[in-house]
Every structure is written in C-alpha cells, then in structure tokens.
Amino acid sequence: MTQQAATTIATFLHGERARQTAFLAALVRAPSDNPPGDCAGHAEVAAQLLEGLGLTVERHVVPAARAGETGMISATNLVVRHRFGPGPVVALNAHGDVVPPGDGWTHDPYGATIEDGWMFGRGVAVSKSDFATYTWALLALIALDGPLHGAIELHFTYDEEAGGAIGPGLLLEEGMSKPDLAIGAGFSYAVVNAHNGCLHLEVQVEGRSAHAAMPFTGIDALEASTAVLAALYAQRPILAETTSAIGGIGSPQLTVGLIKGGINTNVVPDRVTFRLDRRMIPEENPATVEAELRAIIEQAVRAVPGATVTVRRILLAEPLVPAAGADALTTLLCRHASRIMGETVTAKGVPLYTDARHYAAAGVPIVLYGAGPHTIEEANAHRADEKLPLSDLYKATEVVALTLAELFGATP
C-alpha cells in the first residue's frame, strides 16, 4: 500500500469523526438488552443508519421459534456486502445485543454522554463501538476510489450474549455468508487470536418436601446440593494448577452463578436448581470436561440417600485457537496498530469466549480487533458506567481500514 493511499484513508476518517460519533451515540441510545433479548428493534435502527450512509443492508430475520430456543424474543441479522474486485472476502462481525445495565450507574446507561473524550453507555465498548469501527473502515476504502482486490461483509448480529447460534452461527450454517477471513469485535491494544471455551450446565437436585418439624420424613434437596457445591468448589485449586501455554489465557475457571430452590422457610426443600460456568482453556477437550463434571456431581449427590440429580447442558462454546490462515491478517493488524496506537501491539489470548468460535468452526480464520481501551476493566464492560475513549474508536478504525487496504493491495 502506498503512502498516498494511507494518507487518503487518514484524511477521510478525520473528516468523518463527528458523523461516526453520532452514529455510535444513536446505537447506544437504542436499548438492546439481552435478556430479555427483544433485539429486532435495535437492528432496524442500525439498518436505517447504515442505509443513511448509502450502504445496502440485508435484513435476515431470525424465526421467532428459533430465537425462542436460545431464550430470546426477536433478532435480525444485518449483512452489508461490498465487492471492490476479485479477491478474498473478509467478514467484520460485531454484536448489538448487550447485558442489562444493572445498578450503580452515574450516567444514563442509554444516554451516550460524552465527558473528557469518553462516551458512556451500555454497549458502547462491547460491542456497538465496532459497528462504527467496521462501517467507517468500509467507507474509508470506498472513498479511496482505487483498485482493490477483495470484498468486505459487515455482519452485525444480536445474540452474542446468548451464545451466537442464531447470529454468526446461523449466517454461516445456512450459507448466507462464506467469507475467507474474518475480524471480530475486540479492543485496540491487542490482536486476539485465541480465547477460552465455556460450558454452562444446569444442575437440578430433587428431594422430597416435609414439614420442618419433622425433616427426617423428607429428603433435603438443599443438603444434597450443598454436597454437590462443595465437590465443585473443591475443583478450583485443582484447576489453578493448570495454565494455558497461550499468553493471556490463564487457568481454567469454575463459577456457580445462579441458584434457586425451596418452598418456604418451614418446609424441607424438595428441589434446588443452579447453573455453573466452566471456562476451558484451548488445551482442554470440552467433551472430557463435561464428562468429568457430570461424574463429580452424580457422585456428590449420593451423600443424601434418596436425592436425585439431573444435569442439562445449556451452552457449549468451543475454545478459539490460533489459525495459520489468519497469520497475514494478524501481522498487518499488529503492524498498523503499533504505529497508530503509539505502542507495541501483539497477538495474544483472552480468558473470555466470543462469537469468533462460530467462524473458526466453519473453517474461517478469524482474529479479534476493534475499538476499546487496554482492558475490559478499564472499559467497565458488563459493569456500571461502561465507557469508551473516542480516540480509540478513531484510531482502531484507521488500523482496520489500513489493514484491509493493504490486504486488498491498495494503490492510489
């Protein structure tokens, strides 16, 4: 790529900052909490904003029954396609669904307030920002108005918080998109090429109710659950003994995040249900992990005679591992990001799980890169006062545009 092409991209993006910021603010102001997962309305807002920029938007409405299978009410996948010339198709994926705001905000979670160069709002960093990053990277290449060899697809989906099966999973499964490479939403100071997998299990322990004056006439489901929880938590120090060889991943983790049960204070509980989250490092085999957990649970519940247990898988997200086919993309992103961000940007893993796994499972090499500060903690991602430095939005957009321009062989 020539210096003239790089200058043209930088000049165009600098002149578009106000419009790009307004685009992001409009997305933040439109709620898209998941749960409850009624996200079709936000998709329509995004589609109209994209069409206002002169882009052609495909609306792929997810059937209500299919959305309901994931616990959602509605979702529409948006696809924008732009072919410059013969060459690879690169998909750029970000999700518009967000976790509910929760308590503790000092700013309106849907206000898109800007203070000291930071925009505040739910989803501003994860990952509505990359709707803006990827859209303006595409617009910058269109403005370049020179021969490019390749095509870009924007994949804006709405079920990442529910597992991604009816978002990227559906687009790829049904052949609505067949990209050669992909970039997924991320932060500006690292190129992510690996991440953890995740297994969610629902454990239902059954007993038999009885009057609290005669607990021995019942079977205490909570007592049995306590044995199961103790056995699960005993795994934590064992898991900590293993660390992934991939930098940034760390150790496997186990958390029980939801629990409910019982009838009343004076009744022996007949049922207790809880859900656990098991993060798997790339070196682990998900099937083996699940089998081991089921065995631990079934063994532990036997501590209370008569108690039974049912284990149901809620989610299985495969780990993402570095793909050789993404090496060129990783190299270009790291080089341009290091210059634009003003510090060395390298490839690493993260202890999260993302929609990237759906692309990897379909054989599409993918890395994560987008707008955001150094860490999810700094962005308050999934916490009160989620925020994004707008300077990182502008810089990340230039990095992605330059990377794609060079990948497509940009000339003046």
N, C-alpha and C positions, 0 to 999 in steps of 0.2 A: 504494500500500500504506500502511495506517495505521501509526502508531507503536505502537498496541496489538498489531497483528499481528507487527511486528518484535520487540517485547518478548516476546511469547509464544514465538516461534521461539528467541530467545536464551536464555530461561529453560529451555525444554525441552532444548536442546542442552547447556547447562551441567550439567544433572542427569544427562545420558547419557554424560558423558566417560569414566567408569570402564568402562562397558559397551562403548563404542566402542573404547577402547584394548584391551580384552580380545579383541574381535573381530579387530582388526588383528594382535595378537600370535598368535592362533590361525592366521591365514593365513600369517604369516611362518614359523611353526614347521612348516608342512607344505611340504616341498620341491616345487618345480615347475620344475626346471632344464630349459632348452631351448637347446642339446641336453642330453640325448637327446630331450626332448620327449614324455615319457610323463606327460601332464598331466591325464588324466581323473580320477585320484585326488584331486588338489587341487580340481578342480571339484566333486566330490562333497562334500568338506569344506566348501567355500564354500556350496554349495546347502543343506546341513543347517544351517549357521549362519544363513543367511538365513531358512530356514523356522522356525528357533527364534525369530526376531523377528516371526513372524506373517505373513511375506510368502509369496506363491505363486510358486514357481520353475519355469520351463520348462527342461528339460534337452534340448538339441539335440545329440545325439551325432554327431560327425563320422565318416563311414565310414572304416574303417581304411585302405582303399586311397587315399582322398582325403588322409588325414593323411600317408600314406607318400609321396605326391607332393611334399610340402613338406619331407620329411626327418624328420617327426615320427612318434611311435609311436601316441599317442592324444590326443584333445582333445574336450572337451564345452563347447559354448557355453551360457551361462546367460542367461536373459531373465526379468526381473521387470516386469510391467506394472501400472500403477495409474492409472486414469482418474478424475479429480476431476469433470469436466464437459466440455461441448463446448469445443473449443479445440485449439491446436497440440499435437502430440506431440513431446516433447523426449527424445532418447536420451542417456544418460550412459554413456560407454564407458571401461572400464579393462581392462588385461590382467593376467592372473595368472601367465603364464609369465615366467621370469627367466633371465638368463645364469648359468652355473655360478659358484660362489663364487670359485674361483681361490685363490691363496696370499696370505699376508700379513695374515690376519685376527688381531686381538687380542681379538675377541669371537666367540662361536659364531655362525656365519652363519645358523643356524636357531634361535637362542636367544631372539630378541625381547627381549634385555636392555635395560633402561632405566637410563640414567645421566645425571644432571643434566638431566632433561627430554627427552633424546633416546632414541629407540628404535633399536637396531642390528639389522641382519639383511638378508640378501639379499632384495631386492624390497620392502623397507619404504618406499622412496621411489618406485621405478619398478616397477610402479605398484599394488602391493597396497594402499597407503595410500588410493588413490582408490576401491577397493571400499568402504572405510569412509566416505570423504567423501560419496560419492553415496548410499550406503544411508541414512546418517543425515540427509542433506538431504531424502530422500524421507520418512523417518519424521517429521521436523520438520513437513513440510507436512501429513502425515496428522494429526498432533497439533494442528495449527492449527484443524481442525474448523470451517472456514468455507467459503463458496462460492469455488471456484477454477475457472478456465476453461482446462482443458488436461489433458494426461496426461504421465506420466513413464514411461520404459522404462529399466531398468538393463540394459546389455549388458556382461556380464563374459566375456571371451574369452581364448584361451590360445595364440595363435600370433603375437603381435607380433614376437617375436624371429626368427620365420621368415618374416615378410612380411605377415601379416594376411589372406591369401587365404582361409583356412578359418575365420577368426573373423568380424570385421565384414564382410569380403568375401562370405562365404557367407550370412550373415544377410540381407544386402541383395540379393544376387544371386538368392536363392531366394524373396524376398518374405516372409520370416519377420518382417521389420520394415520399416515405411515411415514413418520419422519425418519431421517437418517441419524440425526443428533438432537440433543435437547439440552436446554438450560432451565433449571427450576429456581424458584424464589429462594433467595439467600441474603446474606449480609455482605457489606462492601470490602471487608478487610481479610477475607479468606475465600478461596475456592474450595468448596466441599465436594469431595469425591467418594466419601464413604459415610455411612451412618448406621446406627443400631437398628435392629429389628424390634418388634414389640408384639407380645402376646397378651391378650386380655381374656381372662377366664371368669365366668360367673359360677360361684360355688353355692349350692343350696343344701343346707343341712336340715334334715327332717327329724322331728321327735314326736312327742305326744303331749298335749296340754294336760294340766292338772291344777287343782286348787293349791295355792301357795302354802296352805296349812298342811297339806299332805303331798309334798313334792315327790316323794318316793313312789307315788302312784302314776307318775308320768315319766316321760323321757325328755330330759332337758336339752333342747337343741342348742341353747347358748353354751352350755357346758361342753358339748361336743365341738361346737365352733371354736371355743377357747383353745381346745387341744389342737385343732387344725391351725389356728392362727399362730400358736406357739411353735408348731413344727415349721410353718412357713417362715416366720421371722428368724428361726434358728439358721435358715439358709443364708441370711445376709452376710455374716462373717465369712462363710464358705465362699460365696460369690466374690467377695472383696479380694480373695486370694488370687483371682484371675484377672489379668489386664490384657486388653487387646494390643496386638503389635502395631496397630494403626494409630498414629498420633491423634489425640483429641477425642478418642472414643472412650477410654477408661475401662471400667469394670461392668459386669452385668449388675442389674439392679432389680429389686423386688419391692413393690408397694401395694398395700391394700387400701384402695381409695374410696370405696363405698361400702356401707353396711346398713342393713335394716332387719328388723325382726321383732317378735314378741307380740302379745295381745294386750296385756295390761300389767301393771305393777304387781298385782296379786295373782298372776297366772304363770305357771311354768311355760316358758316359750316353746311353741311347737315347731317353729320354723325360723331360721336365720339365713339370710342371703347376703353375700358380699362379693365384690369384684376385685380382682387383683390385676396388677400391671407388672409384667415381667419384661424388662429390657434385655435384649440379646445382642451380644457383640457379634461382629461379622464372622468370627471363627466358630460360633456355635451353630449347631444343627437345630432348627426350630422344632422338628418332629421329636427329637430326643428330649429337648427342654420340656415340651408339653407332656410327654410320657412320664418324665421324672416327677413333674409337679402333680400329675394325677395320682401317681403312686404314693407320694408323700401325703396327700390329702386323704386318700382312701385308707391308708394305714392309720393316720392320726384319729380319724373319726371312730375307730374301733375302741377307743378309750372309754366310750359311753355305750354300753350294751343296748342294742335296740335302735340306736341312731343310724340313719342312713344319709348318704350324700349323693348328689347329682352334680356333675361338672359339665358346663357348657362353654364352648369356645365362642367368644364374642368377636374377636379380631385377631388376625394373624398378619402382621406386616413383616415381610422379609427384610433382612438387613441389605443395605446397599454396599457393594464392594467396588473398588476402583476398576474401571473398564478400560482396556487398552485402546478401544476405539475412540475414547474421549481425550486421549493424550494431547492431540493438537489443540483442541478447544481449551483444555486446562492450561497449556503453555501460553497460548495467546492471552487468555484472561489474566493470568498471573503477571505477564509482562506489562500489559497495558494498565492493570490495576496498580502495580507497583509504582509506575510513573505518575498516574493521575492521583492516587491516594497519598503519595508522598512518603510511603514506607513499603518495606518488603512484604508482598502478598504471596503466600504459598498455598499449596493444596493440603488439605487435612480432613480428618473425620470429625463428626459431631455425635454426641450421645442422644440424639433425637431420632425420630423417624418421620419421613416425609412422603409426598406423592411421587418422589423420584423413583421409588421402587417399582411403580407400575410401568414406567418407561423401561427400566432395566429388565423387568420380567418379560417385556415384549421384544427384547433384544436391541433396544435403542440406547446407545451410550449417552449418559447424562451426568452433568455436574450442576452444582448449585452456586448461583452468584446473583446478587441483586443489591437493593438499597437497604442500608442499615448501619448502625454503629458497630463497635467491635464485638459486643456480646448481646445475648438476649436479655441479660440482666440490665445492661445499660439502656436497652430499649423498653424495659418494663413489659416485655412481651408476655401476654396472658396474665398481666397484673394491672392494678390501677395505674392511671396516668401513663398508658402506653405512648411512646413518643418516637419521633424520627427527626434527625438533623437533616434539614432540607439540602444542605450542602452535600451530604452523602447521596441523596437522590440524584442530584445533578451530576455528580462525579460518576456514580455507578452507571448512569445512563450513557455517559460518554464511553466508559470502559466497554460496555456491551456493544455499543454501536461500532466502535473501533475494531473490536474482536471480530464481529460479523463481517465488517467491511474487508478486513484483511483475509478472513477465511474465504470470502467470495471473490478475492482478487481485485479489489477496488483500484480504479485508475481515475484520473481527472475526467 
